[in-house]
Amino acid sequence: MNTTPQKRPLRSKIGVALLVLCALIYMGVLVVLFLPMTAAGKAATIGGMVVAAETCALLGIAGVGKETVQAIKARIGLKKRKRDRVDLTLSVILEFPGASA
């Protein structure tokens, strides 16, 4: 029986690094809030940081793979949403006479 641990491929390591970078960028948003900048400067900086963090998260998820993401979701307890009830409620509201969307 072979008990040597499997090496992760480079793509997986880059994916994990991008996910860590995403978390660090979001923490950086809190730092920007307290910098001596104008409100417009803060808004532009935070907007750029959010776009960068979301891009890192998307690429990181693609890098680590579907199985790893599902394992992480199972470990932290994320479950599928129950959308049937929401869809039914929205359809009832939208079909109600006098309701406008």
VOBA-226796 format. One record per atom (N, C-alpha, C): residue number from 0; atom name; x, y, z; residue in one letter. Coordinates in nm, 2 decimals. Each point is the difference from the previous one (the first is absolute). Example, Ala and Ser with C-alpha at 12.3 -4.5 7.8 and 13.67 -1.06 7.14 Angstrom:
   pos   site     east    north       up   code
     0      N     1.32    -0.57     0.78      A
     0     CA    -0.09     0.12     0.00      A
     0      C     0.09     0.12     0.00      A
     1      N    -0.04     0.11    -0.07      S
     1     CA     0.09     0.11     0.00      S
     1      C    -0.08     0.11     0.08      S
***
This chain:
   pos   site     east    north       up   code
     0      N     0.08    -0.12     0.00      M
     0     CA    -0.08     0.12     0.00      M
     0      C     0.09     0.12     0.00      M
     1      N    -0.03     0.09    -0.09      N
     1     CA     0.08     0.13    -0.01      N
     1      C    -0.06     0.11     0.09      N
     2      N     0.08     0.04     0.09      T
     2     CA    -0.05     0.10     0.10      T
     2      C     0.06     0.14    -0.02      T
     3      N     0.06     0.02    -0.12      T
     3     CA     0.06     0.13    -0.02      T
     3      C    -0.11     0.10    -0.04      T
     4      N     0.01     0.12     0.06      P
     4     CA    -0.11     0.10    -0.04      P
     4      C     0.01     0.04    -0.14      P
     5      N    -0.12     0.03    -0.06      Q
     5     CA     0.00     0.05    -0.14      Q
     5      C     0.04     0.14     0.00      Q
     6      N     0.08     0.04    -0.11      K
     6     CA     0.03     0.14    -0.02      K
     6      C    -0.11     0.06    -0.07      K
     7      N    -0.03     0.13     0.04      R
     7     CA    -0.10     0.07    -0.07      R
     7      C     0.06     0.06    -0.12      R
     8      N    -0.08     0.01    -0.11      P
     8     CA     0.05     0.06    -0.12      P
     8      C     0.01     0.15     0.01      P
     9      N     0.08     0.06    -0.08      L
     9     CA     0.03     0.14     0.00      L
     9      C    -0.13     0.08     0.00      L
    10      N    -0.09    -0.04    -0.09      R
    10     CA    -0.13     0.07    -0.01      R
    10      C    -0.07     0.01     0.13      R
    11      N     0.00    -0.11     0.08      S
    11     CA    -0.07     0.00     0.13      S
    11      C     0.07     0.10     0.10      S
    12      N     0.14     0.00    -0.01      K
    12     CA     0.07     0.09     0.09      K
    12      C    -0.02     0.14    -0.03      K
    13      N    -0.01     0.03    -0.13      I
    13     CA    -0.03     0.14    -0.04      I
    13      C    -0.14     0.04     0.04      I
    14      N    -0.10    -0.09    -0.01      G
    14     CA    -0.13     0.02     0.04      G
    14      C    -0.02     0.03     0.14      G
    15      N     0.07    -0.07     0.09      V
    15     CA     0.00     0.02     0.14      V
    15      C     0.06     0.14     0.03      V
    16      N     0.11     0.03    -0.07      A
    16     CA     0.07     0.13     0.02      A
    16      C    -0.09     0.12    -0.04      A
    17      N    -0.08    -0.02    -0.10      L
    17     CA    -0.09     0.10    -0.05      L
    17      C    -0.12     0.02     0.10      L
    18      N    -0.04    -0.11     0.06      L
    18     CA    -0.11     0.01     0.10      L
    18      C     0.05     0.07     0.13      L
    19      N     0.13    -0.02     0.04      V
    19     CA     0.05     0.07     0.11      V
    19      C     0.02     0.15    -0.03      V
    20      N     0.05     0.02    -0.12      L
    20     CA     0.01     0.14    -0.05      L
    20      C    -0.13     0.08     0.00      L
    21      N    -0.11    -0.07    -0.03      C
    21     CA    -0.13     0.05     0.00      C
    21      C    -0.04     0.05     0.14      C
    22      N     0.02    -0.09     0.10      A
    22     CA    -0.03     0.04     0.13      A
    22      C     0.09     0.11     0.05      A
    23      N     0.12     0.01    -0.04      L
    23     CA     0.09     0.11     0.04      L
    23      C    -0.05     0.13    -0.06      L
    24      N    -0.04     0.00    -0.12      I
    24     CA    -0.05     0.12    -0.07      I
    24      C    -0.13     0.05     0.07      I
    25      N    -0.09    -0.09     0.04      Y
    25     CA    -0.11     0.04     0.08      Y
    25      C     0.03     0.06     0.13      Y
    26      N     0.11    -0.05     0.07      M
    26     CA     0.04     0.06     0.12      M
    26      C     0.06     0.14    -0.02      M
    27      N     0.06     0.01    -0.12      G
    27     CA     0.06     0.13    -0.04      G
    27      C    -0.10     0.11    -0.01      G
    28      N    -0.12    -0.04    -0.04      V
    28     CA    -0.11     0.10    -0.01      V
    28      C    -0.02     0.07     0.14      V
    29      N     0.01    -0.07     0.10      L
    29     CA    -0.02     0.06     0.14      L
    29      C     0.11     0.10     0.03      L
    30      N     0.12    -0.03    -0.05      V
    30     CA     0.11     0.09     0.02      V
    30      C    -0.02     0.13    -0.08      V
    31      N    -0.05    -0.01    -0.12      V
    31     CA    -0.02     0.12    -0.09      V
    31      C    -0.11     0.09     0.06      V
    32      N    -0.09    -0.05     0.08      L
    32     CA    -0.10     0.08     0.06      L
    32      C     0.06     0.11     0.09      L
    33      N     0.11    -0.04     0.06      F
    33     CA     0.06     0.09     0.10      F
    33      C     0.12     0.08    -0.05      F
    34      N     0.02     0.00    -0.13      L
    34     CA     0.11     0.07    -0.06      L
    34      C    -0.05     0.15    -0.02      L
    35      N     0.10     0.09     0.01      P
    35     CA    -0.04     0.14    -0.02      P
    35      C    -0.02     0.03    -0.15      P
    36      N    -0.11    -0.03    -0.06      M
    36     CA    -0.03     0.02    -0.14      M
    36      C    -0.13     0.06    -0.01      M
    37      N    -0.03     0.06    -0.12      T
    37     CA    -0.13     0.06    -0.02      T
    37      C    -0.10    -0.12    -0.02      T
    38      N    -0.13     0.03     0.02      A
    38     CA    -0.10    -0.10    -0.01      A
    38      C     0.00    -0.06    -0.14      A
    39      N     0.02     0.08    -0.11      A
    39     CA     0.00    -0.05    -0.13      A
    39      C     0.12    -0.09    -0.02      A
    40      N     0.12     0.03     0.06      G
    40     CA     0.11    -0.08    -0.01      G
    40      C    -0.02    -0.14     0.07      G
    41      N    -0.06     0.01     0.12      K
    41     CA    -0.03    -0.13     0.07      K
    41      C    -0.09    -0.08    -0.08      K
    42      N    -0.11     0.06    -0.06      A
    42     CA    -0.10    -0.08    -0.08      A
    42      C     0.07    -0.06    -0.12      A
    43      N     0.08     0.07    -0.07      A
    43     CA     0.07    -0.06    -0.11      A
    43      C     0.09    -0.11     0.04      A
    44      N     0.08     0.02     0.10      T
    44     CA     0.09    -0.10     0.05      T
    44      C    -0.07    -0.13     0.04      T
    45      N    -0.10     0.02     0.08      I
    45     CA    -0.08    -0.12     0.05      I
    45      C    -0.07    -0.07    -0.11      I
    46      N    -0.05     0.08    -0.10      G
    46     CA    -0.07    -0.07    -0.11      G
    46      C     0.10    -0.08    -0.08      G
    47      N     0.12     0.05    -0.03      G
    47     CA     0.10    -0.08    -0.06      G
    47      C     0.05    -0.12     0.07      G
    48      N     0.01     0.02     0.14      M
    48     CA     0.04    -0.12     0.08      M
    48      C    -0.11    -0.11     0.00      M
    49      N    -0.13     0.04     0.00      V
    49     CA    -0.10    -0.10    -0.01      V
    49      C     0.00    -0.07    -0.13      V
    50      N     0.02     0.07    -0.11      V
    50     CA     0.01    -0.07    -0.13      V
    50      C     0.11    -0.09     0.00      V
    51      N     0.12     0.04     0.05      A
    51     CA     0.12    -0.09     0.00      A
    51      C    -0.03    -0.12     0.09      A
    52      N    -0.06     0.02     0.11      A
    52     CA    -0.02    -0.11     0.09      A
    52      C    -0.10    -0.10    -0.06      A
    53      N    -0.10     0.04    -0.06      E
    53     CA    -0.10    -0.09    -0.07      E
    53      C     0.07    -0.07    -0.11      E
    54      N     0.08     0.06    -0.07      T
    54     CA     0.08    -0.06    -0.11      T
    54      C     0.09    -0.11     0.05      T
    55      N     0.07     0.03     0.11      C
    55     CA     0.09    -0.10     0.07      C
    55      C    -0.08    -0.12     0.05      C
    56      N    -0.12     0.03     0.05      A
    56     CA    -0.08    -0.11     0.06      A
    56      C    -0.05    -0.09    -0.12      A
    57      N    -0.04     0.06    -0.11      L
    57     CA    -0.05    -0.08    -0.11      L
    57      C     0.11    -0.08    -0.06      L
    58      N     0.12     0.06    -0.02      L
    58     CA     0.11    -0.08    -0.06      L
    58      C     0.05    -0.10     0.10      L
    59      N     0.00     0.03     0.13      G
    59     CA     0.04    -0.09     0.11      G
    59      C    -0.09    -0.13     0.00      G
    60      N    -0.13     0.03    -0.01      I
    60     CA    -0.10    -0.12     0.00      I
    60      C     0.03    -0.08    -0.12      I
    61      N     0.02     0.06    -0.11      A
    61     CA     0.03    -0.08    -0.12      A
    61      C     0.13    -0.07     0.01      A
    62      N     0.09     0.05     0.07      G
    62     CA     0.13    -0.06     0.02      G
    62      C     0.00    -0.12     0.09      G
    63      N    -0.07     0.01     0.11      V
    63     CA     0.00    -0.11     0.10      V
    63      C    -0.09    -0.12    -0.05      V
    64      N    -0.10     0.03    -0.08      G
    64     CA    -0.08    -0.11    -0.05      G
    64      C    -0.13    -0.02     0.07      G
    65      N    -0.09    -0.06    -0.06      K
    65     CA    -0.14    -0.02     0.05      K
    65      C     0.00    -0.08     0.12      K
    66      N     0.08    -0.11     0.01      E
    66     CA    -0.01    -0.09     0.11      E
    66      C     0.05     0.07     0.13      E
    67      N     0.10     0.08    -0.01      T
    67     CA     0.05     0.07     0.11      T
    67      C    -0.10     0.11     0.05      T
    68      N    -0.06     0.07    -0.09      V
    68     CA    -0.10     0.10     0.04      V
    68      C    -0.12    -0.07     0.07      V
    69      N    -0.04    -0.12    -0.05      Q
    69     CA    -0.11    -0.07     0.06      Q
    69      C     0.04    -0.05     0.14      Q
    70      N     0.12    -0.04     0.02      A
    70     CA     0.05    -0.05     0.13      A
    70      C     0.00     0.11     0.10      A
    71      N     0.05     0.12    -0.05      I
    71     CA     0.00     0.12     0.09      I
    71      C    -0.14     0.04     0.04      I
    72      N    -0.09     0.00    -0.09      K
    72     CA    -0.14     0.03     0.03      K
    72      C    -0.06    -0.10     0.10      K
    73      N     0.03    -0.13    -0.02      A
    73     CA    -0.05    -0.10     0.09      A
    73      C     0.06     0.02     0.14      A
    74      N     0.12     0.03     0.01      R
    74     CA     0.07     0.02     0.13      R
    74      C    -0.06     0.12     0.08      R
    75      N    -0.03     0.11    -0.07      I
    75     CA    -0.05     0.11     0.07      I
    75      C    -0.15     0.01     0.01      I
    76      N    -0.06    -0.10    -0.06      G
    76     CA    -0.15    -0.02     0.02      G
    76      C    -0.09     0.08    -0.10      G
    77      N     0.06     0.04    -0.11      L
    77     CA    -0.09     0.07    -0.10      L
    77      C    -0.08    -0.11    -0.07      L
    78      N    -0.13     0.03    -0.01      K
    78     CA    -0.09    -0.10    -0.07      K
    78      C    -0.07     0.07    -0.11      K
    79      N    -0.06    -0.08    -0.09      K
    79     CA    -0.07     0.07    -0.11      K
    79      C    -0.12     0.08     0.05      K
    80      N    -0.03     0.10    -0.07      R
    80     CA    -0.11     0.09     0.05      R
    80      C    -0.13    -0.06    -0.05      R
    81      N    -0.10     0.02     0.08      K
    81     CA    -0.14    -0.04    -0.04      K
    81      C    -0.06     0.11    -0.08      K
    82      N     0.01    -0.01    -0.13      R
    82     CA    -0.05     0.11    -0.09      R
    82      C    -0.15    -0.02    -0.03      R
    83      N    -0.05    -0.12     0.01      D
    83     CA    -0.14    -0.03    -0.04      D
    83      C    -0.09     0.09     0.08      D
    84      N     0.02     0.02     0.12      R
    84     CA    -0.10     0.09     0.08      R
    84      C     0.01     0.14    -0.04      R
    85      N     0.12     0.05    -0.03      V
    85     CA     0.02     0.14    -0.05      V
    85      C    -0.06     0.02    -0.13      V
    86      N     0.02    -0.10    -0.09      D
    86     CA    -0.06     0.01    -0.14      D
    86      C    -0.15     0.00     0.01      D
    87      N    -0.05    -0.08     0.08      L
    87     CA    -0.15    -0.01     0.02      L
    87      C    -0.05     0.13     0.05      L
    88      N     0.06     0.06     0.10      T
    88     CA    -0.04     0.13     0.06      T
    88      C     0.01     0.11    -0.10      T
    89      N     0.10     0.00    -0.08      L
    89     CA     0.01     0.11    -0.10      L
    89      C    -0.10    -0.02    -0.11      L
    90      N    -0.03    -0.12    -0.04      S
    90     CA    -0.10    -0.02    -0.10      S
    90      C    -0.14     0.04     0.05      S
    91      N    -0.03    -0.03     0.13      V
    91     CA    -0.13     0.04     0.06      V
    91      C    -0.01     0.16     0.00      V
    92      N     0.11     0.06     0.04      I
    92     CA     0.00     0.15     0.01      I
    92      C    -0.01     0.06    -0.13      I
    93      N     0.07    -0.05    -0.10      L
    93     CA    -0.01     0.06    -0.14      L
    93      C    -0.13    -0.03    -0.07      L
    94      N    -0.07    -0.10     0.04      E
    94     CA    -0.13    -0.03    -0.06      E
    94      C    -0.12     0.06     0.07      E
    95      N     0.03     0.07     0.11      F
    95     CA    -0.10     0.06     0.08      F
    95      C    -0.05     0.12    -0.08      F
    96      N    -0.14     0.02    -0.01      P
    96     CA    -0.05     0.12    -0.07      P
    96      C     0.04     0.13     0.06      P
    97      N     0.05     0.09    -0.08      G
    97     CA     0.04     0.13     0.05      G
    97      C     0.15     0.00     0.04      G
    98      N     0.07    -0.11     0.00      A
    98     CA     0.14     0.00     0.03      A
    98      C     0.08     0.03    -0.12      A
    99      N     0.10     0.08     0.01      S
    99     CA     0.09     0.04    -0.11      S
    99      C     0.14    -0.05     0.03      S
   100      N     0.07    -0.04    -0.10      A
   100     CA     0.14    -0.05     0.02      A
   100      C     0.10     0.11    -0.02      A
***
